[in-house]
Amino acid sequence: MWQVLVTDEMRLGEIKNPEVRLDYRPNMPREEILRVIGKYDAIITRSRTQVDSELLEAGTRLKVVGRGGVGVDNVDLEAASRRGVLVVNVPEANTRSAAELAWALLLAVARGLVESDQKIREGKWDRKYLGLELDRKTLGIVGLGRIGGQVARFAKAFDMRVLAYDPYIPRTRAETLGVELLDDLADMLRQSNFLTVHTPLTEETRGMIGRRELYLLPKGAVVVNAARGGIIDEKALLEVLEEGHLFGAGLDVFAEEPPGAEHPLVQHRKVTHTAHLGANTVEAQDRVGEAVLERVIETLRGNLAHAL
Ligand code: MLT
């Protein structure tokens, strides 16, 4: 029987598979994970657990890492490959929810939802606030993969013009989505009233939207990051917000999570936040839980079709 440790919050449903014994320990401290991981054949995580070389080395019996979601930036893929540990993820399971959250943030910023809600709670009925309409505005998407593509589809319902920058996708994909694919990021930024990023965090994308890029956006633009903290440089974002160039920003992710109440972006009145909740819907988590477990078991059985 395979021993599988689950170290992040997940909806795994009832496990009837006799091949597997699951230990669901979503709040297990790192020191304890390091102490016990040697007993397990597989570990299933989301983004909380850092599956780094230290953990992989301690996992002497480990064969598979299952990542419940898309991003594998919390898994040291090189170290896993060195140790012969296979890594599987379930990138298709939470696409819809992540795209919906990006839109929720964009709309919340454009219409001042959080500020208005706060004022009403304080007993203030302030109707002076003016938001932004989306009709015929331009949405710029960095990364036109699964989530970026779904964000683009939703934009059509608001009659927006949609531009994308993604050097890795075929032009036909953009054409199918009705998106103008631009070869030059700066060119796209200059035209984007709204900007949303949907790339993985890699050495190439870390800090790819910095001060210079934010100033290329038209004055009064809205910026959304529901992908990974660090793609938009946080220090630059704060400066550009304070200098009044942006209308506001919506952030689901931070370079370091949790960011803490003292983080200047957390306290900024022009920023609306959620706590890395892109994948957190009942539907997405049901899909993620079922798919990641199935994929881990398949991989333990020797089927390598999903190994990264
Ligand atoms: C993902 O990469 O799919 C998400 O970050 C998953 C999560 O919420 O942990």
py3Dmol code that shows the C-alpha trace and the ligand (Angstrom):
import py3Dmol

protein = """\
ATOM      1  CA  MET A   1       0.000   0.000   0.000  1.00  0.00           C
ATOM      2  CA  TRP A   2       1.328   3.438  -0.948  1.00  0.00           C
ATOM      3  CA  GLN A   3       1.645   6.017   1.805  1.00  0.00           C
ATOM      4  CA  VAL A   4       0.681   9.502   0.637  1.00  0.00           C
ATOM      5  CA  LEU A   5       1.107  12.685   2.696  1.00  0.00           C
ATOM      6  CA  VAL A   6      -1.103  15.709   1.945  1.00  0.00           C
ATOM      7  CA  THR A   7       0.343  18.912   3.394  1.00  0.00           C
ATOM      8  CA  ASP A   8      -1.981  21.635   2.063  1.00  0.00           C
ATOM      9  CA  GLU A   9      -5.722  22.312   2.323  1.00  0.00           C
ATOM     10  CA  MET A  10      -7.460  20.193  -0.306  1.00  0.00           C
ATOM     11  CA  ARG A  11     -10.866  18.642  -0.998  1.00  0.00           C
ATOM     12  CA  LEU A  12      -9.991  15.033  -1.667  1.00  0.00           C
ATOM     13  CA  GLY A  13     -13.395  13.463  -1.071  1.00  0.00           C
ATOM     14  CA  GLU A  14     -13.742   9.905   0.147  1.00  0.00           C
ATOM     15  CA  ILE A  15     -10.777   7.724  -0.723  1.00  0.00           C
ATOM     16  CA  LYS A  16     -11.877   4.212  -1.597  1.00  0.00           C
ATOM     17  CA  ASN A  17      -8.704   3.108  -3.351  1.00  0.00           C
ATOM     18  CA  PRO A  18      -7.174   0.175  -1.401  1.00  0.00           C
ATOM     19  CA  GLU A  19      -3.758   0.886  -2.943  1.00  0.00           C
ATOM     20  CA  VAL A  20      -3.392   4.122  -1.001  1.00  0.00           C
ATOM     21  CA  ARG A  21      -3.251   5.296   2.577  1.00  0.00           C
ATOM     22  CA  LEU A  22      -3.685   9.050   2.799  1.00  0.00           C
ATOM     23  CA  ASP A  23      -2.432  11.155   5.657  1.00  0.00           C
ATOM     24  CA  TYR A  24      -4.256  14.489   5.405  1.00  0.00           C
ATOM     25  CA  ARG A  25      -2.154  16.949   7.456  1.00  0.00           C
ATOM     26  CA  PRO A  26      -2.744  20.385   5.876  1.00  0.00           C
ATOM     27  CA  ASN A  27      -1.268  22.380   8.756  1.00  0.00           C
ATOM     28  CA  MET A  28       1.790  20.255   9.377  1.00  0.00           C
ATOM     29  CA  PRO A  29       4.761  22.496  10.242  1.00  0.00           C
ATOM     30  CA  ARG A  30       7.756  22.211   7.967  1.00  0.00           C
ATOM     31  CA  GLU A  31      10.017  20.680  10.636  1.00  0.00           C
ATOM     32  CA  GLU A  32       7.489  17.892  11.110  1.00  0.00           C
ATOM     33  CA  ILE A  33       7.185  17.313   7.358  1.00  0.00           C
ATOM     34  CA  LEU A  34      10.967  16.967   7.212  1.00  0.00           C
ATOM     35  CA  ARG A  35      10.883  14.544  10.139  1.00  0.00           C
ATOM     36  CA  VAL A  36       8.179  12.238   8.710  1.00  0.00           C
ATOM     37  CA  ILE A  37       8.541  12.501   4.934  1.00  0.00           C
ATOM     38  CA  GLY A  38      10.890   9.478   4.856  1.00  0.00           C
ATOM     39  CA  LYS A  39       7.860   7.190   5.423  1.00  0.00           C
ATOM     40  CA  TYR A  40       5.949   8.347   2.342  1.00  0.00           C
ATOM     41  CA  ASP A  41       5.833   7.295  -1.313  1.00  0.00           C
ATOM     42  CA  ALA A  42       4.184  10.538  -2.436  1.00  0.00           C
ATOM     43  CA  ILE A  43       3.448  14.036  -1.208  1.00  0.00           C
ATOM     44  CA  ILE A  44       0.527  16.153  -2.405  1.00  0.00           C
ATOM     45  CA  THR A  45       0.735  19.918  -1.940  1.00  0.00           C
ATOM     46  CA  ARG A  46      -0.638  23.222  -3.151  1.00  0.00           C
ATOM     47  CA  SER A  47       1.502  26.349  -2.891  1.00  0.00           C
ATOM     48  CA  ARG A  48       2.104  26.435   0.892  1.00  0.00           C
ATOM     49  CA  THR A  49       4.644  23.626   1.057  1.00  0.00           C
ATOM     50  CA  GLN A  50       8.089  24.287  -0.357  1.00  0.00           C
ATOM     51  CA  VAL A  51       9.177  21.016  -1.928  1.00  0.00           C
ATOM     52  CA  ASP A  52      12.858  21.970  -2.049  1.00  0.00           C
ATOM     53  CA  SER A  53      16.006  19.883  -2.152  1.00  0.00           C
ATOM     54  CA  GLU A  54      16.049  19.557   1.662  1.00  0.00           C
ATOM     55  CA  LEU A  55      12.570  18.028   1.691  1.00  0.00           C
ATOM     56  CA  LEU A  56      13.299  15.848  -1.329  1.00  0.00           C
ATOM     57  CA  GLU A  57      16.461  14.538   0.305  1.00  0.00           C
ATOM     58  CA  ALA A  58      14.616  13.743   3.522  1.00  0.00           C
ATOM     59  CA  GLY A  59      12.013  11.882   1.444  1.00  0.00           C
ATOM     60  CA  THR A  60      14.140   8.806   0.938  1.00  0.00           C
ATOM     61  CA  ARG A  61      11.123   6.726  -0.205  1.00  0.00           C
ATOM     62  CA  LEU A  62       9.516   9.501  -2.211  1.00  0.00           C
ATOM     63  CA  LYS A  63       8.535   8.649  -5.803  1.00  0.00           C
ATOM     64  CA  VAL A  64       5.971  11.293  -6.715  1.00  0.00           C
ATOM     65  CA  VAL A  65       5.168  14.918  -5.899  1.00  0.00           C
ATOM     66  CA  GLY A  66       1.583  15.866  -6.749  1.00  0.00           C
ATOM     67  CA  ARG A  67       0.937  19.593  -7.133  1.00  0.00           C
ATOM     68  CA  GLY A  68      -2.746  20.404  -6.692  1.00  0.00           C
ATOM     69  CA  GLY A  69      -2.933  23.238  -9.196  1.00  0.00           C
ATOM     70  CA  VAL A  70      -0.933  24.796 -12.000  1.00  0.00           C
ATOM     71  CA  GLY A  71       2.220  26.430 -10.665  1.00  0.00           C
ATOM     72  CA  VAL A  72       5.217  24.308  -9.780  1.00  0.00           C
ATOM     73  CA  ASP A  73       7.354  27.221  -8.612  1.00  0.00           C
ATOM     74  CA  ASN A  74       7.291  25.782  -5.072  1.00  0.00           C
ATOM     75  CA  VAL A  75       8.816  22.510  -6.308  1.00  0.00           C
ATOM     76  CA  ASP A  76      12.527  22.229  -7.054  1.00  0.00           C
ATOM     77  CA  LEU A  77      12.149  20.373 -10.355  1.00  0.00           C
ATOM     78  CA  GLU A  78      15.891  19.945 -10.822  1.00  0.00           C
ATOM     79  CA  ALA A  79      16.387  18.418  -7.391  1.00  0.00           C
ATOM     80  CA  ALA A  80      13.364  16.151  -7.972  1.00  0.00           C
ATOM     81  CA  SER A  81      14.748  14.998 -11.286  1.00  0.00           C
ATOM     82  CA  ARG A  82      18.202  14.371  -9.719  1.00  0.00           C
ATOM     83  CA  ARG A  83      16.575  12.135  -7.116  1.00  0.00           C
ATOM     84  CA  GLY A  84      14.324  10.380  -9.638  1.00  0.00           C
ATOM     85  CA  VAL A  85      11.166  11.836  -8.072  1.00  0.00           C
ATOM     86  CA  LEU A  86       8.380  12.473 -10.590  1.00  0.00           C
ATOM     87  CA  VAL A  87       6.306  15.638 -10.416  1.00  0.00           C
ATOM     88  CA  VAL A  88       2.704  15.889 -11.627  1.00  0.00           C
ATOM     89  CA  ASN A  89       0.315  18.837 -11.565  1.00  0.00           C
ATOM     90  CA  VAL A  90      -3.283  19.419 -12.673  1.00  0.00           C
ATOM     91  CA  PRO A  91      -3.110  22.607 -14.735  1.00  0.00           C
ATOM     92  CA  GLU A  92      -6.570  22.290 -16.270  1.00  0.00           C
ATOM     93  CA  ALA A  93      -8.507  21.882 -13.010  1.00  0.00           C
ATOM     94  CA  ASN A  94      -8.663  25.475 -11.778  1.00  0.00           C
ATOM     95  CA  THR A  95      -8.388  27.521 -14.983  1.00  0.00           C
ATOM     96  CA  ARG A  96     -11.927  28.804 -14.839  1.00  0.00           C
ATOM     97  CA  SER A  97     -11.785  29.836 -11.186  1.00  0.00           C
ATOM     98  CA  ALA A  98      -8.459  31.626 -11.597  1.00  0.00           C
ATOM     99  CA  ALA A  99      -9.761  33.555 -14.618  1.00  0.00           C
ATOM    100  CA  GLU A 100     -12.948  34.461 -12.762  1.00  0.00           C
ATOM    101  CA  LEU A 101     -10.953  35.794  -9.808  1.00  0.00           C
ATOM    102  CA  ALA A 102      -8.791  37.958 -12.088  1.00  0.00           C
ATOM    103  CA  TRP A 103     -12.027  39.480 -13.374  1.00  0.00           C
ATOM    104  CA  ALA A 104     -13.431  39.880  -9.875  1.00  0.00           C
ATOM    105  CA  LEU A 105     -10.335  41.903  -8.939  1.00  0.00           C
ATOM    106  CA  LEU A 106     -10.407  43.936 -12.134  1.00  0.00           C
ATOM    107  CA  LEU A 107     -14.068  44.866 -11.650  1.00  0.00           C
ATOM    108  CA  ALA A 108     -13.609  45.508  -7.929  1.00  0.00           C
ATOM    109  CA  VAL A 109     -10.814  47.995  -8.672  1.00  0.00           C
ATOM    110  CA  ALA A 110     -12.623  49.622 -11.601  1.00  0.00           C
ATOM    111  CA  ARG A 111     -15.735  50.276  -9.470  1.00  0.00           C
ATOM    112  CA  GLY A 112     -14.155  50.899  -6.054  1.00  0.00           C
ATOM    113  CA  LEU A 113     -16.053  48.026  -4.433  1.00  0.00           C
ATOM    114  CA  VAL A 114     -13.842  47.663  -1.391  1.00  0.00           C
ATOM    115  CA  GLU A 115     -13.676  51.378  -0.644  1.00  0.00           C
ATOM    116  CA  SER A 116     -17.437  51.781  -1.009  1.00  0.00           C
ATOM    117  CA  ASP A 117     -18.140  48.722   1.124  1.00  0.00           C
ATOM    118  CA  GLN A 118     -15.799  50.060   3.815  1.00  0.00           C
ATOM    119  CA  LYS A 119     -17.474  53.477   3.844  1.00  0.00           C
ATOM    120  CA  ILE A 120     -20.957  51.982   4.163  1.00  0.00           C
ATOM    121  CA  ARG A 121     -19.735  49.937   7.139  1.00  0.00           C
ATOM    122  CA  GLU A 122     -18.560  53.226   8.660  1.00  0.00           C
ATOM    123  CA  GLY A 123     -22.033  54.701   8.134  1.00  0.00           C
ATOM    124  CA  LYS A 124     -20.970  56.890   5.165  1.00  0.00           C
ATOM    125  CA  TRP A 125     -23.211  56.886   2.088  1.00  0.00           C
ATOM    126  CA  ASP A 126     -20.662  58.349  -0.345  1.00  0.00           C
ATOM    127  CA  ARG A 127     -21.974  58.551  -3.917  1.00  0.00           C
ATOM    128  CA  LYS A 128     -19.211  60.827  -5.239  1.00  0.00           C
ATOM    129  CA  TYR A 129     -16.917  57.958  -6.217  1.00  0.00           C
ATOM    130  CA  LEU A 130     -16.409  57.607  -9.973  1.00  0.00           C
ATOM    131  CA  GLY A 131     -15.238  54.312 -11.370  1.00  0.00           C
ATOM    132  CA  LEU A 132     -14.224  53.166 -14.832  1.00  0.00           C
ATOM    133  CA  GLU A 133     -16.303  51.585 -17.583  1.00  0.00           C
ATOM    134  CA  LEU A 134     -14.851  48.717 -19.612  1.00  0.00           C
ATOM    135  CA  ASP A 135     -16.719  49.156 -22.874  1.00  0.00           C
ATOM    136  CA  ARG A 136     -14.289  49.515 -25.812  1.00  0.00           C
ATOM    137  CA  LYS A 137     -11.310  49.816 -23.473  1.00  0.00           C
ATOM    138  CA  THR A 138      -8.224  47.746 -24.145  1.00  0.00           C
ATOM    139  CA  LEU A 139      -7.242  44.798 -21.988  1.00  0.00           C
ATOM    140  CA  GLY A 140      -3.596  43.688 -22.217  1.00  0.00           C
ATOM    141  CA  ILE A 141      -2.867  40.108 -21.186  1.00  0.00           C
ATOM    142  CA  VAL A 142       0.647  38.888 -20.502  1.00  0.00           C
ATOM    143  CA  GLY A 143       0.518  35.129 -21.037  1.00  0.00           C
ATOM    144  CA  LEU A 144      -2.198  33.640 -23.217  1.00  0.00           C
ATOM    145  CA  GLY A 145      -2.149  30.096 -21.821  1.00  0.00           C
ATOM    146  CA  ARG A 146      -5.155  28.359 -20.289  1.00  0.00           C
ATOM    147  CA  ILE A 147      -5.975  31.071 -17.735  1.00  0.00           C
ATOM    148  CA  GLY A 148      -5.003  34.048 -19.909  1.00  0.00           C
ATOM    149  CA  GLY A 149      -7.114  32.590 -22.730  1.00  0.00           C
ATOM    150  CA  GLN A 150     -10.156  32.258 -20.462  1.00  0.00           C
ATOM    151  CA  VAL A 151      -9.657  35.844 -19.235  1.00  0.00           C
ATOM    152  CA  ALA A 152      -9.677  36.922 -22.888  1.00  0.00           C
ATOM    153  CA  ARG A 153     -12.943  35.046 -23.563  1.00  0.00           C
ATOM    154  CA  PHE A 154     -14.624  36.827 -20.646  1.00  0.00           C
ATOM    155  CA  ALA A 155     -13.393  40.204 -21.942  1.00  0.00           C
ATOM    156  CA  LYS A 156     -15.490  39.769 -25.056  1.00  0.00           C
ATOM    157  CA  ALA A 157     -18.661  39.981 -22.927  1.00  0.00           C
ATOM    158  CA  PHE A 158     -17.583  43.506 -21.910  1.00  0.00           C
ATOM    159  CA  ASP A 159     -16.936  44.534 -25.530  1.00  0.00           C
ATOM    160  CA  MET A 160     -13.276  45.120 -24.835  1.00  0.00           C
ATOM    161  CA  ARG A 161     -10.449  45.072 -27.315  1.00  0.00           C
ATOM    162  CA  VAL A 162      -8.028  42.378 -26.193  1.00  0.00           C
ATOM    163  CA  LEU A 163      -4.269  42.380 -26.775  1.00  0.00           C
ATOM    164  CA  ALA A 164      -1.823  39.743 -25.634  1.00  0.00           C
ATOM    165  CA  TYR A 165       1.900  39.330 -25.299  1.00  0.00           C
ATOM    166  CA  ASP A 166       3.110  35.739 -25.204  1.00  0.00           C
ATOM    167  CA  PRO A 167       6.190  34.670 -27.158  1.00  0.00           C
ATOM    168  CA  TYR A 168       5.396  30.983 -26.594  1.00  0.00           C
ATOM    169  CA  ILE A 169       1.985  30.495 -28.150  1.00  0.00           C
ATOM    170  CA  PRO A 170       1.117  30.036 -31.804  1.00  0.00           C
ATOM    171  CA  ARG A 171      -0.560  32.969 -33.552  1.00  0.00           C
ATOM    172  CA  THR A 172      -3.513  30.709 -34.409  1.00  0.00           C
ATOM    173  CA  ARG A 173      -4.419  30.407 -30.721  1.00  0.00           C
ATOM    174  CA  ALA A 174      -4.728  34.186 -30.430  1.00  0.00           C
ATOM    175  CA  GLU A 175      -6.731  34.318 -33.650  1.00  0.00           C
ATOM    176  CA  THR A 176      -9.159  31.671 -32.366  1.00  0.00           C
ATOM    177  CA  LEU A 177      -9.662  33.711 -29.199  1.00  0.00           C
ATOM    178  CA  GLY A 178     -10.145  36.925 -31.152  1.00  0.00           C
ATOM    179  CA  VAL A 179      -7.068  38.424 -29.507  1.00  0.00           C
ATOM    180  CA  GLU A 180      -4.407  40.591 -31.168  1.00  0.00           C
ATOM    181  CA  LEU A 181      -1.065  39.013 -30.371  1.00  0.00           C
ATOM    182  CA  LEU A 182       1.773  41.549 -30.209  1.00  0.00           C
ATOM    183  CA  ASP A 183       5.461  40.705 -30.495  1.00  0.00           C
ATOM    184  CA  ASP A 184       6.527  43.609 -28.359  1.00  0.00           C
ATOM    185  CA  LEU A 185       5.527  43.886 -24.696  1.00  0.00           C
ATOM    186  CA  ALA A 186       6.081  47.669 -24.669  1.00  0.00           C
ATOM    187  CA  ASP A 187       3.798  48.043 -27.652  1.00  0.00           C
ATOM    188  CA  MET A 188       1.031  46.183 -25.822  1.00  0.00           C
ATOM    189  CA  LEU A 189       1.514  48.116 -22.584  1.00  0.00           C
ATOM    190  CA  ARG A 190       1.253  51.500 -24.329  1.00  0.00           C
ATOM    191  CA  GLN A 191      -2.257  50.543 -25.468  1.00  0.00           C
ATOM    192  CA  SER A 192      -3.593  48.761 -22.368  1.00  0.00           C
ATOM    193  CA  ASN A 193      -6.075  50.537 -20.090  1.00  0.00           C
ATOM    194  CA  PHE A 194      -6.234  47.315 -18.090  1.00  0.00           C
ATOM    195  CA  LEU A 195      -3.332  44.910 -17.628  1.00  0.00           C
ATOM    196  CA  THR A 196      -3.468  41.383 -16.266  1.00  0.00           C
ATOM    197  CA  VAL A 197      -0.625  38.875 -16.008  1.00  0.00           C
ATOM    198  CA  HIS A 198      -1.045  35.115 -16.417  1.00  0.00           C
ATOM    199  CA  THR A 199       2.412  33.587 -16.677  1.00  0.00           C
ATOM    200  CA  PRO A 200       4.241  31.184 -14.398  1.00  0.00           C
ATOM    201  CA  LEU A 201       6.927  32.701 -12.171  1.00  0.00           C
ATOM    202  CA  THR A 202      10.278  31.940 -13.785  1.00  0.00           C
ATOM    203  CA  GLU A 203      13.627  33.703 -14.013  1.00  0.00           C
ATOM    204  CA  GLU A 204      12.291  35.262 -17.227  1.00  0.00           C
ATOM    205  CA  THR A 205       9.032  36.569 -15.756  1.00  0.00           C
ATOM    206  CA  ARG A 206      10.225  37.655 -12.295  1.00  0.00           C
ATOM    207  CA  GLY A 207       9.965  41.454 -12.233  1.00  0.00           C
ATOM    208  CA  MET A 208       9.009  41.591 -15.925  1.00  0.00           C
ATOM    209  CA  ILE A 209       6.529  44.370 -15.107  1.00  0.00           C
ATOM    210  CA  GLY A 210       8.654  46.996 -13.383  1.00  0.00           C
ATOM    211  CA  ARG A 211       8.631  50.779 -13.113  1.00  0.00           C
ATOM    212  CA  ARG A 212       9.422  51.324 -16.784  1.00  0.00           C
ATOM    213  CA  GLU A 213       6.672  48.935 -17.933  1.00  0.00           C
ATOM    214  CA  LEU A 214       4.077  50.413 -15.541  1.00  0.00           C
ATOM    215  CA  TYR A 215       4.832  53.891 -16.885  1.00  0.00           C
ATOM    216  CA  LEU A 216       4.227  52.644 -20.433  1.00  0.00           C
ATOM    217  CA  LEU A 217       0.584  52.024 -19.496  1.00  0.00           C
ATOM    218  CA  PRO A 218      -1.760  54.931 -20.206  1.00  0.00           C
ATOM    219  CA  LYS A 219      -2.333  57.152 -17.162  1.00  0.00           C
ATOM    220  CA  GLY A 220      -5.214  55.819 -15.062  1.00  0.00           C
ATOM    221  CA  ALA A 221      -4.692  52.171 -16.004  1.00  0.00           C
ATOM    222  CA  VAL A 222      -5.664  49.262 -13.766  1.00  0.00           C
ATOM    223  CA  VAL A 223      -3.231  46.422 -13.049  1.00  0.00           C
ATOM    224  CA  VAL A 224      -4.167  42.911 -11.899  1.00  0.00           C
ATOM    225  CA  ASN A 225      -1.963  40.073 -10.705  1.00  0.00           C
ATOM    226  CA  ALA A 226      -3.758  36.816  -9.914  1.00  0.00           C
ATOM    227  CA  ALA A 227      -0.864  34.698 -11.194  1.00  0.00           C
ATOM    228  CA  ARG A 228       2.267  34.805  -9.052  1.00  0.00           C
ATOM    229  CA  GLY A 229       3.750  37.397  -6.737  1.00  0.00           C
ATOM    230  CA  GLY A 230       6.909  38.928  -8.137  1.00  0.00           C
ATOM    231  CA  ILE A 231       5.876  39.021 -11.817  1.00  0.00           C
ATOM    232  CA  ILE A 232       4.916  42.644 -11.149  1.00  0.00           C
ATOM    233  CA  ASP A 233       7.704  44.244  -9.138  1.00  0.00           C
ATOM    234  CA  GLU A 234       6.060  45.228  -5.841  1.00  0.00           C
ATOM    235  CA  LYS A 235       8.337  48.172  -5.053  1.00  0.00           C
ATOM    236  CA  ALA A 236       7.775  49.615  -8.519  1.00  0.00           C
ATOM    237  CA  LEU A 237       4.018  49.094  -8.263  1.00  0.00           C
ATOM    238  CA  LEU A 238       3.900  50.933  -4.963  1.00  0.00           C
ATOM    239  CA  GLU A 239       5.908  53.874  -6.324  1.00  0.00           C
ATOM    240  CA  VAL A 240       3.848  54.169  -9.482  1.00  0.00           C
ATOM    241  CA  LEU A 241       0.588  54.018  -7.497  1.00  0.00           C
ATOM    242  CA  GLU A 242       1.846  56.707  -5.121  1.00  0.00           C
ATOM    243  CA  GLU A 243       2.915  58.898  -8.018  1.00  0.00           C
ATOM    244  CA  GLY A 244      -0.688  58.766  -9.235  1.00  0.00           C
ATOM    245  CA  HIS A 245      -0.039  57.104 -12.592  1.00  0.00           C
ATOM    246  CA  LEU A 246      -2.389  54.150 -11.982  1.00  0.00           C
ATOM    247  CA  PHE A 247      -6.086  54.091 -11.127  1.00  0.00           C
ATOM    248  CA  GLY A 248      -5.514  51.058  -8.926  1.00  0.00           C
ATOM    249  CA  ALA A 249      -4.385  47.470  -8.661  1.00  0.00           C
ATOM    250  CA  GLY A 250      -5.921  44.112  -7.781  1.00  0.00           C
ATOM    251  CA  LEU A 251      -3.608  41.552  -6.217  1.00  0.00           C
ATOM    252  CA  ASP A 252      -4.257  37.941  -5.330  1.00  0.00           C
ATOM    253  CA  VAL A 253      -0.597  37.087  -4.853  1.00  0.00           C
ATOM    254  CA  PHE A 254       2.546  38.468  -3.225  1.00  0.00           C
ATOM    255  CA  ALA A 255       6.242  37.841  -3.646  1.00  0.00           C
ATOM    256  CA  GLU A 256       6.213  36.539  -0.069  1.00  0.00           C
ATOM    257  CA  GLU A 257       3.035  35.055   1.308  1.00  0.00           C
ATOM    258  CA  PRO A 258       1.467  35.912   3.619  1.00  0.00           C
ATOM    259  CA  PRO A 259       2.594  39.530   3.128  1.00  0.00           C
ATOM    260  CA  GLY A 260       1.691  40.771   6.642  1.00  0.00           C
ATOM    261  CA  ALA A 261      -0.474  43.760   7.537  1.00  0.00           C
ATOM    262  CA  GLU A 262       2.512  46.132   7.536  1.00  0.00           C
ATOM    263  CA  HIS A 263       3.268  45.537   3.831  1.00  0.00           C
ATOM    264  CA  PRO A 264       2.800  48.963   2.142  1.00  0.00           C
ATOM    265  CA  LEU A 265       0.789  47.493  -0.747  1.00  0.00           C
ATOM    266  CA  VAL A 266      -1.553  45.773   1.707  1.00  0.00           C
ATOM    267  CA  GLN A 267      -2.288  49.137   3.315  1.00  0.00           C
ATOM    268  CA  HIS A 268      -2.592  51.067   0.054  1.00  0.00           C
ATOM    269  CA  ARG A 269      -6.128  52.378  -0.498  1.00  0.00           C
ATOM    270  CA  LYS A 270      -5.853  51.919  -4.276  1.00  0.00           C
ATOM    271  CA  VAL A 271      -5.117  48.205  -3.974  1.00  0.00           C
ATOM    272  CA  THR A 272      -7.740  45.485  -3.599  1.00  0.00           C
ATOM    273  CA  HIS A 273      -6.550  42.148  -2.287  1.00  0.00           C
ATOM    274  CA  THR A 274      -7.448  38.515  -2.000  1.00  0.00           C
ATOM    275  CA  ALA A 275      -5.308  35.910  -0.249  1.00  0.00           C
ATOM    276  CA  HIS A 276      -4.080  33.728  -3.161  1.00  0.00           C
ATOM    277  CA  LEU A 277      -7.651  32.545  -3.708  1.00  0.00           C
ATOM    278  CA  GLY A 278      -7.572  32.106  -7.495  1.00  0.00           C
ATOM    279  CA  ALA A 279      -8.136  28.372  -7.267  1.00  0.00           C
ATOM    280  CA  ASN A 280     -10.380  28.534  -4.212  1.00  0.00           C
ATOM    281  CA  THR A 281     -13.847  27.645  -5.378  1.00  0.00           C
ATOM    282  CA  VAL A 282     -15.800  24.577  -4.382  1.00  0.00           C
ATOM    283  CA  GLU A 283     -15.889  23.424  -7.997  1.00  0.00           C
ATOM    284  CA  ALA A 284     -12.187  23.953  -8.740  1.00  0.00           C
ATOM    285  CA  GLN A 285     -11.066  22.350  -5.505  1.00  0.00           C
ATOM    286  CA  ASP A 286     -13.270  19.306  -6.109  1.00  0.00           C
ATOM    287  CA  ARG A 287     -11.681  18.942  -9.548  1.00  0.00           C
ATOM    288  CA  VAL A 288      -8.157  19.581  -8.249  1.00  0.00           C
ATOM    289  CA  GLY A 289      -8.480  17.078  -5.385  1.00  0.00           C
ATOM    290  CA  GLU A 290      -9.852  14.315  -7.577  1.00  0.00           C
ATOM    291  CA  ALA A 291      -7.442  14.905 -10.453  1.00  0.00           C
ATOM    292  CA  VAL A 292      -4.249  15.252  -8.431  1.00  0.00           C
ATOM    293  CA  LEU A 293      -4.911  12.088  -6.444  1.00  0.00           C
ATOM    294  CA  GLU A 294      -5.732  10.138  -9.585  1.00  0.00           C
ATOM    295  CA  ARG A 295      -2.590  11.447 -11.277  1.00  0.00           C
ATOM    296  CA  VAL A 296      -0.381  10.600  -8.294  1.00  0.00           C
ATOM    297  CA  ILE A 297      -1.755   7.042  -8.154  1.00  0.00           C
ATOM    298  CA  GLU A 298      -1.339   6.568 -11.910  1.00  0.00           C
ATOM    299  CA  THR A 299       2.257   7.762 -11.637  1.00  0.00           C
ATOM    300  CA  LEU A 300       2.975   5.491  -8.662  1.00  0.00           C
ATOM    301  CA  ARG A 301       1.655   2.628 -10.808  1.00  0.00           C
ATOM    302  CA  GLY A 302       4.292   3.488 -13.384  1.00  0.00           C
ATOM    303  CA  ASN A 303       2.242   5.464 -15.899  1.00  0.00           C
ATOM    304  CA  LEU A 304       4.444   8.459 -16.694  1.00  0.00           C
ATOM    305  CA  ALA A 305       2.027  10.214 -19.061  1.00  0.00           C
ATOM    306  CA  HIS A 306       1.532  13.189 -16.723  1.00  0.00           C
ATOM    307  CA  ALA A 307       5.033  13.526 -15.294  1.00  0.00           C
ATOM    308  CA  LEU A 308       6.541  16.963 -15.928  1.00  0.00           C
TER     309      LEU A 308
END
"""
ligand_1 = """\
9
MLT
C -2.047 27.165 -8.783
O -0.879 27.287 -9.121
O -2.832 26.480 -9.424
C -2.541 27.810 -7.527
O -1.589 28.634 -6.993
C -2.991 26.724 -6.627
C -3.145 27.096 -5.197
O -4.019 27.872 -4.854
O -2.390 26.592 -4.363
"""
view = py3Dmol.view(width=600, height=400)
view.addModel(protein, "pdb")
view.setStyle({"model": 0}, {"cartoon": {"style": "trace"}})
view.addModel(ligand_1, "xyz")
view.setStyle({"model": 1}, {"stick": {}})
view.zoomTo()
view.show()
